[in-house]
Amino acid sequence: MTSPPATDLSGWRRLHPLSAVVRAGPGAVAVLLLVVFSNGGPGSGGRTTDLLHVGLIALFLLAGFVSWAVTRWQLTEGVLQIETGLIRRRSFRFPLSQVQAIDVVRPGLARVLGLAELRIRVAGAGSRGRLAYLTLAHAEALRARLLAAARSAPGLEGAPPGTPPPETHLYSIDPRRLLGSLLISGPSMFLLLCLLALAVISVVAPGAARGLAAGSVAYLLGLATTLWRRFNGEYRLSVAEAADGLHLRAGLVETSAETIPRGRIQALRLVQPLTWRPLGWWRVEVDVAGKAAAGRNDRAAKQAARALLPVGTREQAAWIVERVFPGATATLAPPPPRVVWKAPLRYRHLAAGLDSSYAVTTSGRLRRATDWVPLAKVQSIRWVQGPVQRRMRLASIHLDTAGRGVFAVLRDRECSEAEAWLAWLPGACQRHRATDPAATHRRAAAAGRR
């Protein structure tokens, strides 16, 4: 039974039957590659070997079918419920009021079959909110329906359930600039140096080169895979704005369509690696609540932050910061001059500032980073003072959020200044949380469930 239209979500529903094929796809492809490269083609390894390969593919297909057969989902009383498991039955519940982002992901085989995976990211819920797979039309409609149920955004009133709200295109990323930024990034430069070193050693000492190549091939492949995943994940990134939040679409082989509801962004980071400085390029990342996931199907969820601008000019980056966090204009102040003895490489780029709504910090030795954290999103405030800081009468204030990778550290400040900030911040954060629309909506939704 295929997935129903998103306008009717009553009762338990199953995923698309072809989900079994998509789930079995990577394993089956691995077996086919093994047949081609190890034996020279089908039949060259003998009948027994061929039967073993066919049996492995059938086993992958059976595992995919069982996974599909034991998985069901429903939406009831503002909670998405997913049940799965054959021997050990598991039931997951995701309150829509806690939704941080909803993604539509399409791996290569799923695109061929016209299917898509829906990923629901909820703070602290890991990666279990996955409906893999639905038809693309049903996934898009269901995402719009879930977002509408998660939060009554202005402009959605009167829209039919499951109808995506109108959106305004903001910008797209040129693939050529993205490729250029990756080629001059740190991992690419290191990979190139390693390959050049192996080439030189192979000429000078061929025996040693073989040993080094055998020992480093896994690491080099890991670097190349990381670069490919980033290029594939940010290829032709397109950002649009709608009533339900920011819409992000990207991908070359595996495409993704992500919606980040308004008010769910926990922090923002502006990054400039050393190799980008001559070109004046910057990267803008946003962080949403959640925790890192594990597993092959959740590589995107492991990322510390989502790129809103993979590569762009300073003016483009500043425009995005203002669009996401209006009025983030805190005046940055450097630390005391004596900090140069503690952090000589970082001192030139070390600064911090607070205004009525945001905390802003800058840091970095070779990789400059500027972090913006709304006071309404601060979850905890920590005073940190190491032994060197105590001797130099310095202290750092850490502002933690519900995000996974971006946070503000007011680093190496005068003790008197840090004490003043520590006394002022709790009250300021509490006042901003009381008026934060997203927090107000969550409290109202929780009260309604009680």
C-alpha positions as CSV (number, residue, x, y, z in Angstrom):
1,M,0.0,0.0,0.0
2,T,1.4,3.4,-1.0
3,S,1.5,6.4,1.2
4,P,-1.8,8.4,1.3
5,P,-2.1,12.0,0.3
6,A,-1.0,14.3,3.1
7,T,-4.5,15.7,3.4
8,D,-5.7,12.5,5.1
9,L,-3.4,11.4,8.0
10,S,-5.9,9.6,10.2
11,G,-4.9,6.0,11.2
12,W,-1.7,4.1,10.7
13,R,0.0,4.3,7.3
14,R,2.8,2.5,5.6
15,L,5.7,3.7,3.5
16,H,5.9,3.2,-0.2
17,P,6.5,-0.5,-1.1
18,L,9.5,0.4,-3.3
19,S,11.2,1.5,-0.1
20,A,12.5,-2.0,0.2
21,V,14.3,-1.7,-3.1
22,V,15.9,1.7,-2.1
23,R,17.1,0.3,1.2
24,A,18.6,-2.8,-0.4
25,G,20.2,-0.7,-3.2
26,P,23.6,0.2,-1.5
27,G,24.2,-3.4,-0.5
28,A,23.2,-4.8,-3.9
29,V,25.5,-2.3,-5.7
30,A,28.4,-3.2,-3.4
31,V,27.9,-6.9,-4.3
32,L,27.7,-6.1,-8.1
33,L,30.9,-4.0,-7.9
34,L,32.6,-6.9,-6.1
35,V,31.6,-9.2,-8.9
36,V,32.9,-6.9,-11.6
37,F,36.2,-5.9,-10.1
38,S,37.2,-9.1,-8.2
39,N,36.3,-11.8,-10.8
40,G,36.2,-9.9,-14.0
41,G,32.5,-10.3,-14.5
42,P,29.6,-12.7,-13.8
43,G,30.4,-16.3,-14.4
44,S,34.2,-16.0,-14.0
45,G,34.1,-17.1,-10.4
46,G,32.2,-20.3,-10.9
47,R,28.6,-21.3,-10.4
48,T,28.9,-21.5,-6.6
49,T,30.3,-18.0,-6.4
50,D,27.6,-16.6,-8.6
51,L,24.9,-18.3,-6.5
52,L,26.5,-16.8,-3.4
53,H,26.4,-13.3,-5.0
54,V,22.7,-13.8,-6.0
55,G,21.9,-15.0,-2.5
56,L,23.5,-11.9,-1.0
57,I,21.5,-9.6,-3.2
58,A,18.3,-11.5,-2.4
59,L,19.2,-11.2,1.3
60,F,19.5,-7.4,1.0
61,L,16.2,-7.3,-0.7
62,L,14.5,-9.4,1.9
63,A,16.0,-7.2,4.7
64,G,14.6,-4.1,2.9
65,F,11.2,-5.7,2.6
66,V,11.1,-6.7,6.2
67,S,12.0,-3.2,7.3
68,W,9.2,-1.8,5.1
69,A,6.7,-4.4,6.4
70,V,7.3,-3.6,10.1
71,T,7.3,0.2,9.8
72,R,4.2,2.3,10.1
73,W,3.4,5.9,11.0
74,Q,0.6,8.3,11.9
75,L,-0.1,11.9,12.9
76,T,-2.4,12.3,15.9
77,E,-3.0,15.1,18.4
78,G,0.0,17.1,17.1
79,V,2.5,14.2,17.5
80,L,4.1,12.2,14.7
81,Q,4.3,8.5,15.7
82,I,6.6,6.0,14.1
83,E,6.7,2.3,14.9
84,T,9.3,-0.1,13.6
85,G,11.2,-3.3,14.5
86,L,10.6,-7.0,13.9
87,I,12.0,-8.7,17.0
88,R,12.4,-5.6,19.2
89,R,9.5,-3.3,18.6
90,R,10.2,0.4,19.0
91,S,7.8,3.3,19.0
92,F,8.9,6.9,18.6
93,R,6.9,10.1,19.2
94,F,7.8,13.5,17.9
95,P,5.8,16.5,19.2
96,L,5.4,18.8,16.2
97,S,5.8,21.8,18.6
98,Q,9.4,20.8,19.0
99,V,10.3,20.4,15.3
100,Q,13.5,22.2,14.4
101,A,13.7,21.4,10.7
102,I,12.1,19.1,8.2
103,D,14.1,17.8,5.2
104,V,13.2,16.0,2.0
105,V,16.2,13.9,1.0
106,R,16.5,12.0,-2.3
107,P,19.4,9.5,-2.7
108,G,20.3,8.5,-6.3
109,L,18.2,5.3,-6.5
110,A,15.2,7.0,-4.8
111,R,15.3,9.8,-7.4
112,V,15.2,7.1,-10.2
113,L,12.1,5.5,-8.6
114,G,10.4,8.9,-7.9
115,L,10.7,8.5,-4.1
116,A,11.9,10.8,-1.3
117,E,12.8,10.5,2.4
118,L,11.3,12.8,5.0
119,R,13.5,13.7,8.0
120,I,12.0,15.4,11.0
121,R,14.6,16.9,13.3
122,V,13.4,17.5,16.8
123,A,15.6,18.9,19.6
124,G,17.2,16.0,21.5
125,A,15.6,13.3,19.4
126,G,18.5,12.3,17.3
127,S,17.7,11.0,13.8
128,R,14.8,8.6,14.4
129,G,12.2,10.9,12.7
130,R,12.7,9.4,9.3
131,L,10.0,8.3,6.8
132,A,11.9,6.5,4.1
133,Y,10.5,6.4,1.6
134,L,7.4,8.2,0.2
135,T,6.5,9.4,-3.2
136,L,8.0,12.8,-3.9
137,A,4.6,14.5,-4.1
138,H,3.4,13.0,-0.8
139,A,6.7,13.9,0.9
140,E,6.4,17.5,-0.2
141,A,2.8,17.7,0.8
142,L,3.4,16.0,4.2
143,R,6.3,18.3,5.0
144,A,4.0,21.4,4.4
145,R,1.3,19.8,6.5
146,L,3.7,19.0,9.4
147,L,5.2,22.5,9.3
148,A,1.7,24.0,9.3
149,A,0.7,21.8,12.3
150,A,4.0,22.6,14.1
151,R,3.5,26.3,14.0
152,S,0.8,28.6,12.8
153,A,2.9,30.9,10.7
154,P,1.5,34.1,9.3
155,G,0.3,33.6,5.8
156,L,-0.7,30.0,6.2
157,E,-4.2,30.7,7.4
158,G,-6.8,29.5,5.0
159,A,-4.2,27.5,3.0
160,P,-5.4,23.9,2.2
161,P,-3.6,21.3,4.4
162,G,-0.5,20.0,2.7
163,T,-0.3,23.0,0.3
164,P,3.3,24.5,0.4
165,P,3.2,28.2,1.1
166,P,4.4,30.7,-1.5
167,E,8.1,31.5,-1.3
168,T,10.4,34.2,-2.3
169,H,13.7,33.2,-3.9
170,L,16.7,34.9,-2.2
171,Y,19.8,33.5,-3.9
172,S,21.6,30.5,-5.4
173,I,25.2,29.4,-5.3
174,D,27.3,29.1,-8.4
175,P,28.7,25.6,-8.6
176,R,32.0,26.9,-10.1
177,R,32.7,29.1,-7.1
178,L,31.7,26.2,-4.8
179,L,34.2,23.9,-6.6
180,G,36.9,26.5,-6.5
181,S,36.4,27.0,-2.8
182,L,36.7,23.3,-2.1
183,L,39.9,23.0,-4.3
184,I,41.7,25.6,-2.2
185,S,40.3,24.4,1.2
186,G,42.5,22.9,3.8
187,P,41.5,19.3,3.2
188,S,42.1,19.6,-0.5
189,M,45.5,21.2,-0.1
190,F,46.5,18.5,2.4
191,L,45.3,15.8,0.1
192,L,47.2,17.3,-2.8
193,L,50.4,17.6,-0.7
194,C,50.0,13.9,0.3
195,L,49.7,12.8,-3.3
196,L,52.7,14.9,-4.4
197,A,54.7,13.4,-1.5
198,L,53.8,9.9,-2.5
199,A,54.7,10.6,-6.1
200,V,58.1,11.9,-5.1
201,I,58.8,9.0,-2.8
202,S,57.7,6.5,-5.5
203,V,60.5,7.9,-7.7
204,V,63.2,8.1,-5.0
205,A,62.3,4.9,-3.0
206,P,59.7,2.7,-4.8
207,G,59.6,0.1,-2.0
208,A,58.9,2.7,0.7
209,A,56.2,4.3,-1.5
210,R,54.3,1.1,-1.7
211,G,54.2,0.7,2.0
212,L,53.2,4.3,2.6
213,A,50.5,4.1,0.0
214,A,49.0,0.9,1.5
215,G,49.0,2.5,5.0
216,S,47.5,5.9,3.9
217,V,45.0,4.9,1.3
218,A,42.1,4.7,3.8
219,Y,42.9,8.1,5.2
220,L,43.3,9.7,1.7
221,L,40.0,8.1,0.6
222,G,38.4,9.5,3.7
223,L,39.5,13.0,2.8
224,A,38.3,12.6,-0.7
225,T,35.0,11.3,0.5
226,T,34.6,14.3,2.8
227,L,35.2,16.7,0.0
228,W,32.8,14.9,-2.3
229,R,30.0,14.9,0.3
230,R,30.4,18.6,0.9
231,F,30.3,19.3,-2.9
232,N,27.3,17.0,-3.4
233,G,25.4,18.4,-0.4
234,E,25.9,22.0,-1.3
235,Y,25.8,21.8,-5.1
236,R,23.5,24.5,-6.5
237,L,22.3,25.4,-3.1
238,S,19.1,27.6,-3.4
239,V,17.7,29.5,-0.5
240,A,14.1,30.9,-0.4
241,E,12.0,32.5,2.2
242,A,8.4,31.6,3.0
243,A,5.8,32.0,5.7
244,D,6.9,28.7,7.4
245,G,10.6,29.5,7.4
246,L,13.7,29.2,5.2
247,H,13.6,26.7,2.3
248,L,17.0,25.2,1.3
249,R,17.4,23.0,-1.7
250,A,20.7,21.4,-2.9
251,G,22.4,18.3,-4.2
252,L,24.0,16.7,-7.2
253,V,23.5,12.9,-6.8
254,E,21.6,13.0,-3.5
255,T,19.3,16.0,-3.4
256,S,17.8,17.5,-0.3
257,A,15.0,20.0,0.4
258,E,15.1,21.4,3.9
259,T,12.8,23.7,5.8
260,I,14.0,25.5,8.9
261,P,11.0,27.0,10.7
262,R,11.2,30.6,11.9
263,G,12.6,31.0,15.3
264,R,14.3,27.6,15.3
265,I,17.8,28.9,14.4
266,Q,19.9,28.7,17.6
267,A,23.0,30.4,16.4
268,L,24.9,31.6,13.4
269,R,28.6,31.5,12.4
270,L,30.6,33.4,9.8
271,V,33.8,31.5,8.8
272,Q,36.8,32.4,6.7
273,P,39.6,29.8,6.2
274,L,43.1,31.0,5.7
275,T,43.2,30.0,2.0
276,W,40.0,32.1,1.3
277,R,41.4,35.4,2.6
278,P,43.1,36.5,-0.6
279,L,39.8,36.1,-2.5
280,G,37.6,37.7,0.3
281,W,35.4,34.6,0.6
282,W,33.3,33.7,3.6
283,R,31.0,30.9,4.7
284,V,27.8,31.4,6.7
285,E,26.4,28.5,8.8
286,V,23.3,28.2,11.0
287,D,22.8,25.8,13.9
288,V,19.5,24.2,14.9
289,A,18.7,22.2,18.0
290,G,19.4,18.5,18.0
291,K,22.1,16.0,18.7
292,A,24.5,14.2,16.4
293,A,23.3,11.0,14.9
294,A,24.9,7.8,13.8
295,G,24.6,5.7,10.7
296,R,25.2,5.8,7.0
297,N,21.8,7.3,6.3
298,D,22.3,10.2,8.7
299,R,25.5,11.8,7.4
300,A,23.7,15.1,7.0
301,A,22.5,15.0,10.6
302,K,26.1,14.7,11.8
303,Q,27.1,18.1,10.5
304,A,27.6,20.7,13.2
305,A,25.8,23.3,11.3
306,R,24.0,23.9,8.0
307,A,25.5,26.2,5.4
308,L,23.3,29.1,4.4
309,L,26.1,30.4,2.2
310,P,28.8,27.8,1.3
311,V,31.0,30.5,-0.2
312,G,30.4,34.2,-0.9
313,T,31.6,37.7,-0.5
314,R,31.7,39.7,2.8
315,E,28.8,41.8,1.6
316,Q,26.7,38.7,0.8
317,A,27.5,37.2,4.2
318,A,26.6,40.4,6.0
319,W,23.3,40.6,4.1
320,I,22.4,37.0,5.2
321,V,23.3,37.7,8.8
322,E,21.0,40.7,8.9
323,R,18.3,38.7,7.2
324,V,18.4,35.9,9.8
325,F,19.2,38.0,12.9
326,P,17.9,41.5,12.3
327,G,19.6,44.2,14.3
328,A,22.6,42.0,15.4
329,T,24.9,45.0,15.7
330,A,26.8,44.4,19.0
331,T,30.0,46.5,19.2
332,L,33.0,44.2,19.5
333,A,35.7,44.9,22.1
334,P,39.2,43.3,22.1
335,P,40.5,41.5,25.3
336,P,43.1,43.2,27.5
337,P,46.5,43.6,25.8
338,R,48.2,41.2,28.2
339,V,46.2,38.3,26.6
340,V,48.8,38.4,23.7
341,W,51.1,36.5,26.0
342,K,48.5,33.8,26.6
343,A,47.2,33.5,23.0
344,P,49.7,35.2,20.6
345,L,48.3,33.7,17.4
346,R,44.6,34.2,18.4
347,Y,44.8,37.6,20.0
348,R,44.4,39.7,16.8
349,H,41.1,38.0,16.0
350,L,39.8,37.7,19.6
351,A,36.9,40.0,20.5
352,A,33.4,39.9,22.1
353,G,30.4,42.1,22.5
354,L,26.8,42.1,23.9
355,D,23.8,44.2,23.0
356,S,20.2,44.1,24.1
357,S,19.4,40.9,22.0
358,Y,22.6,39.2,20.8
359,A,26.0,38.0,22.0
360,V,28.7,38.2,19.3
361,T,32.2,36.7,19.5
362,T,35.2,36.4,17.1
363,S,38.1,34.0,17.3
364,G,40.4,31.9,15.2
365,R,44.1,31.4,14.5
366,L,44.1,30.2,10.9
367,R,40.4,29.9,10.5
368,R,38.5,33.1,11.5
369,A,35.1,32.6,13.0
370,T,32.4,35.0,14.2
371,D,29.5,33.6,16.2
372,W,26.1,35.2,16.8
373,V,23.9,33.8,19.5
374,P,20.4,35.3,20.4
375,L,20.1,35.8,24.1
376,A,16.6,34.1,23.8
377,K,18.3,30.9,22.7
378,V,20.9,30.7,25.6
379,Q,20.3,27.5,27.6
380,S,23.2,27.8,30.1
381,I,25.8,30.3,31.2
382,R,29.2,29.1,32.4
383,W,32.1,30.9,34.1
384,V,35.4,29.3,33.1
385,Q,38.8,30.2,34.5
386,G,41.9,28.1,33.9
387,P,45.1,28.2,36.0
388,V,46.8,30.6,33.5
389,Q,43.7,32.8,33.4
390,R,43.6,33.0,37.2
391,R,47.2,34.1,37.4
392,M,46.5,36.7,34.7
393,R,43.2,37.8,36.3
394,L,41.2,36.7,33.2
395,A,38.0,34.7,32.8
396,S,35.8,33.4,30.0
397,I,32.0,33.3,29.8
398,H,30.4,30.4,27.8
399,L,26.9,30.8,26.4
400,D,25.5,27.4,25.5
401,T,22.5,26.8,23.2
402,A,20.4,23.8,22.2
403,G,22.4,23.6,19.0
404,R,25.2,21.1,18.2
405,G,28.1,23.2,17.0
406,V,27.8,27.0,17.3
407,F,28.1,28.7,20.6
408,A,29.4,32.0,22.0
409,V,32.5,32.2,24.2
410,L,33.4,35.6,25.7
411,R,37.0,34.6,25.9
412,D,39.8,36.0,28.1
413,R,38.0,39.0,29.5
414,E,38.9,41.1,32.6
415,C,37.5,39.4,35.7
416,S,35.6,42.5,36.6
417,E,34.1,42.7,33.1
418,A,33.2,38.9,33.1
419,E,31.6,39.3,36.6
420,A,29.4,42.2,35.3
421,W,28.4,40.1,32.3
422,L,27.7,37.1,34.4
423,A,25.4,39.1,36.7
424,W,23.5,40.8,33.7
425,L,23.1,37.8,31.3
426,P,20.7,35.5,33.3
427,G,18.0,38.2,33.6
428,A,18.5,39.4,30.0
429,C,18.2,35.9,28.6
430,Q,15.1,35.2,30.7
431,R,13.4,38.4,29.5
432,H,14.1,37.5,25.8
433,R,12.8,34.0,26.2
434,A,9.6,35.3,27.7
435,T,8.9,37.3,24.5
436,D,10.4,34.8,22.0
437,P,7.6,33.7,19.6
438,A,9.0,30.2,19.2
439,A,9.2,29.7,22.9
440,T,5.7,31.1,23.4
441,H,4.3,28.7,20.8
442,R,6.0,25.7,22.5
443,R,4.6,26.6,25.9
444,A,1.1,27.1,24.5
445,A,1.3,23.7,22.6
446,A,2.5,22.0,25.8
447,A,-0.3,23.5,27.8
448,G,-2.8,22.4,25.2
449,R,-1.6,18.8,25.4
450,R,-2.0,18.9,29.2
